[in-house]
Amino acid sequence: MDIKKVCVIGAGVMGSGIAQVCAQSGYETNVIDISDDILKRGLENIKKSLSKFVEKGKITKEMMDETVGRIKLSTSREEGAKDADLVIEAASEIIDIKKDIFSDLDKICPEHTILASNTSTIPISLLGSVTRRQDKVIGIHFMNPVPLMRGVEVIKSLVTSEDTLNISLKFVNSIGKESVVVKDSPGFISNRIMTIFVNEAVKLYEAGLSTIEDIDKMVRLSFNWPMGPFQLIDLIGVDIVHDMLESIYQETGWERYKPTPLLKRMKEVGWLGRKSNKGFYDYSE
Ligand SMILES: NC(=O)c1ccc[n+]([C@@H]2O[C@H](COP(=O)([O-])OP(=O)(O)OC[C@H]3O[C@@H](n4cnc5c(N)ncnc54)[C@H](O)[C@@H]3O)[C@@H](O)[C@H]2O)c1
């Protein structure tokens, strides 16, 4: 089966990035979210990102226009997903939301459609269990920012078929990304490592060992990483990092993944990082 039409659920940080790379690679791409305003904002972010590629001479203005022309927005799952060959769900990291989406997609989509999730931590088998096509449910986990980061984890549940896996790997390759196959386990590879690292940094700060700026500085200078843990949390989203930790903790009971109280408090007051202009740093300027 060749993938021709892609549907992306969620037009947030990840969904808009995923839609962009799919459309840039020539796929007709429908994007679904819960409101027109969110969809419009998502499309604006895609245009901003594409404009930067044009400015740097990586793509032409015509290529940008063609890419945007392949993207269609809708608030209706039915309209956006009914003829998709592949659906990539990138909605909020909340189990009930994702279960509802998967069970609905199972009813809406043709039999051959592969249902993929960009979830950071939720077991793929759990999402598959609400469908009648568990063999066609898979994890395709992109990294943030999607247009720039090349690595993609492809997560195979106990019952994901080899066919689904091979089609998904071919698709990931066709959009210019490199994949690794991972077993279905909480946090997979990348977030098992990343969440514990950033949670530990927040614990150091809470314990008064150093400042946010100095912890970030030390990590950048010591490991030659482009950003420190607090900059990374702000980029990913405080809420997303909190929810990932909580989800791994709930799934495994491993105390080391328990989100620090500060992450919880920041999520409650809406200090979500770059997307809300305030996180560990201030972005209002
Ligand atoms: N932020 C990251 O760095 C990152 C990296 C890899 C994976 N992820 C995963 O990607 C997914 C999305 O994360 P994000 O950072 O883009 O979050 P986000 O908050 O930026 O976007 C989530 C979007 O989902 C939409 N949404 C919520 N319920 C919906 C529904 N029922 N139908 C359609 N859309 C709905 C919201 O309106 C929002 O636009 C999560 O599963 C997250 O764990 C995030």
The ligand as a Tripos MOL2 file, in Angstrom:
@<TRIPOS>MOLECULE
LIG
   44    48     1     0     0
SMALL
NO_CHARGES

@<TRIPOS>ATOM
      1 N1          6.1060   19.1490   22.5040 N.am      1 LIG1
      2 C1          7.0360   18.2430   22.2210 C.2       1 LIG1
      3 O1          8.2510   18.5290   22.2600 O.2       1 LIG1
      4 C2          6.6450   16.8440   21.8110 C.ar      1 LIG1
      5 C3          7.6150   16.0120   21.2200 C.ar      1 LIG1
      6 C4          7.2310   14.7390   20.7660 C.ar      1 LIG1
      7 C5          5.9270   14.3210   20.9480 C.ar      1 LIG1
      8 N2          5.0050   15.1300   21.5620 N.ar      1 LIG1
      9 C6          3.6340   14.6420   21.6800 C.3       1 LIG1
     10 O2          2.8580   15.2230   20.6470 O.3       1 LIG1
     11 C7          1.5070   15.3920   21.0870 C.3       1 LIG1
     12 C8          1.0990   16.8570   20.9410 C.3       1 LIG1
     13 O3          1.9750   17.6460   21.6990 O.3       1 LIG1
     14 P1          2.1490   19.2150   21.3750 P.3       1 LIG1
     15 O4          3.4080   19.6270   22.0230 O.co2     1 LIG1
     16 O5          1.9290   19.4750   19.9300 O.co2     1 LIG1
     17 O6          0.9260   19.8100   22.2220 O.3       1 LIG1
     18 P2          0.1220   21.1750   21.9670 P.3       1 LIG1
     19 O7         -0.5500   21.4730   23.2520 O.co2     1 LIG1
     20 O8          0.9800   22.1900   21.3240 O.co2     1 LIG1
     21 O9         -0.9740   20.7260   20.8620 O.3       1 LIG1
     22 C9         -1.9720   19.7900   21.1230 C.3       1 LIG1
     23 C10        -3.1220   20.1200   20.1870 C.3       1 LIG1
     24 O10        -4.1020   19.0730   20.2960 O.3       1 LIG1
     25 C11        -5.3420   19.6990   20.1260 C.3       1 LIG1
     26 N3         -6.4030   18.8140   20.5800 N.ar      1 LIG1
     27 C12        -6.7920   18.5220   21.8500 C.ar      1 LIG1
     28 N4         -7.8490   17.6780   21.8300 N.ar      1 LIG1
     29 C13        -8.1070   17.4210   20.5270 C.ar      1 LIG1
     30 C14        -9.0860   16.6330   19.8600 C.ar      1 LIG1
     31 N5         -9.9800   15.9500   20.5330 N.pl3     1 LIG1
     32 N6         -9.0830   16.6050   18.5070 N.ar      1 LIG1
     33 C15        -8.1610   17.3090   17.7960 C.ar      1 LIG1
     34 N7         -7.2150   18.0780   18.3860 N.ar      1 LIG1
     35 C16        -7.1960   18.1350   19.7240 C.ar      1 LIG1
     36 C17        -5.2390   20.9840   20.9400 C.3       1 LIG1
     37 O11        -6.2400   21.9080   20.5980 O.3       1 LIG1
     38 C18        -3.8350   21.4300   20.5380 C.3       1 LIG1
     39 O12        -3.8560   22.2710   19.4120 O.3       1 LIG1
     40 C19         1.4620   14.8800   22.5240 C.3       1 LIG1
     41 O13         1.0770   13.5410   22.5040 O.3       1 LIG1
     42 C20         2.9200   15.0040   22.9600 C.3       1 LIG1
     43 O14         3.2390   14.1180   24.0020 O.3       1 LIG1
     44 C21         5.3370   16.3900   21.9790 C.ar      1 LIG1
@<TRIPOS>BOND
     1     1     2 1
     2     2     3 2
     3     2     4 1
     4     4     5 ar
     5     4    44 ar
     6     5     6 ar
     7     6     7 ar
     8     7     8 ar
     9     8     9 1
    10     8    44 ar
    11     9    10 1
    12     9    42 1
    13    10    11 1
    14    11    12 1
    15    11    40 1
    16    12    13 1
    17    13    14 1
    18    14    15 2
    19    14    16 1
    20    14    17 1
    21    17    18 1
    22    18    19 2
    23    18    20 1
    24    18    21 1
    25    21    22 1
    26    22    23 1
    27    23    24 1
    28    23    38 1
    29    24    25 1
    30    25    26 1
    31    25    36 1
    32    26    27 ar
    33    26    35 ar
    34    27    28 ar
    35    28    29 ar
    36    29    30 ar
    37    29    35 ar
    38    30    31 1
    39    30    32 ar
    40    32    33 ar
    41    33    34 ar
    42    34    35 ar
    43    36    37 1
    44    36    38 1
    45    38    39 1
    46    40    41 1
    47    40    42 1
    48    42    43 1
@<TRIPOS>SUBSTRUCTURE
     1 LIG1         1 GROUP 0 **** ****
